[in-house]
Amino acid sequence: MPAHNFPAPSTRAPLLMPDGRPHAGTVFLNAAIDHPRWDVGDYSYASCHRPPDDWAMHLAPYLYPDSEEMLRIGKFCQIADGVMFVTASANHRYDGFSSYPFAIFDGMDPARPSLPDGPFPDTVVGHDVWIGQGAKILPGAKLASGTIVGAGAVVGGTTNPYSVVAGNPAREIRRRFSQAATRRLLDLAWWDWPIDTILSHEAAICGGDLAALVRAAGSRPLVSGGEKT
């Protein structure tokens, strides 16, 4: 695909229908979401069969502007219909005899003993993560770059880079590549390359040709900073 045809990351609805109309149910998230507790990388998108008015509320309904935690999503992530991020502000206190949040119905004083006292961990999604239909991502989850999340999975904790996880609770099904190839991919961090360079090497990226990717990197410095988790 010619690079000049690829939509800018600031495009809200980057997917065009055959008649040229934008598909409202697929959005680049950093163009569709303006929320102080979201941090989204370029080209990460979400899809929904019934497009919401508020994508931030649709995807992370418990993440409020005054929440303590953040939802951080890297570049080139793919989020299917029905995915929900259950962030830390959804939690109840459960170390006592009751988990009932009395304070939310009676003034919401943060000092009230029925409210959780933290910590409120960030939820972090690395780069090039594919989250399948209907998956739930739990508070404080850390999805490493290259993770694939199966449809309907309930994911907590930390995943390994380039792993496939599925089930409730989600468990690792397999690793996508060898440890050596995974380390090399994280060092190459192709998601940090200019979009023209990425598109020029689409066949190597999508076809799993690591040798071609290494050649494509050329004199580009190899860094590990692309891995967010």
KAGI-V886222 format. One record per backbone hydrogen bond with DSSP energy under -0.5 kcal/mol. NH is the residue of the N-H (numbers start at 1). CO is the residue of the C=O. Records with the same first field share a line. If there is no record, write none. Layout:
NH = CO ; CO
This chain:
5 = 2
6 = 3
11 = 8
14 = 12
15 = 26
16 = 14
17 = 21
20 = 17
23 = 15
24 = 22
26 = 23
27 = 46
28 = 11 ; 12
29 = 27 ; 44
31 = 28
32 = 28
33 = 29
38 = 35
39 = 71
41 = 73 ; 74
44 = 41
45 = 77
46 = 27
47 = 79
48 = 25
51 = 49
55 = 53
58 = 54
59 = 55
60 = 56
63 = 60
64 = 62
67 = 64
71 = 37
72 = 70 ; 123
73 = 39 ; 71
74 = 125 ; 126
76 = 42
78 = 129
79 = 45
80 = 78 ; 131
83 = 80
84 = 135
85 = 59
86 = 84 ; 137
87 = 85
88 = 121
90 = 87
91 = 88
93 = 114
102 = 100
104 = 101
105 = 102
106 = 103
108 = 103
110 = 108
112 = 109
115 = 112
121 = 119
123 = 70
124 = 122 ; 141
125 = 72
126 = 143
128 = 75
130 = 147
131 = 78 ; 129
132 = 130 ; 149
134 = 81
135 = 132
136 = 153
137 = 84
138 = 136 ; 155
141 = 138
142 = 157
143 = 124
144 = 142
146 = 127
147 = 144
148 = 163
149 = 130
150 = 148 ; 165
152 = 133
153 = 150
154 = 167
155 = 136 ; 153
156 = 154
159 = 142
162 = 145
163 = 160
164 = 174
165 = 148
166 = 171
170 = 154
171 = 166
173 = 164
174 = 164
176 = 162
177 = 162
182 = 178
183 = 179
184 = 180
185 = 181
186 = 182
187 = 183
188 = 184
189 = 185
192 = 189
193 = 190
198 = 194
199 = 195
200 = 196
201 = 197 ; 198
202 = 199
205 = 201
206 = 202
207 = 203
208 = 204
209 = 204
210 = 208
213 = 209
214 = 210
215 = 211
216 = 212
217 = 213
218 = 214 ; 215
220 = 217
223 = 187 ; 221
227 = 224
228 = 226
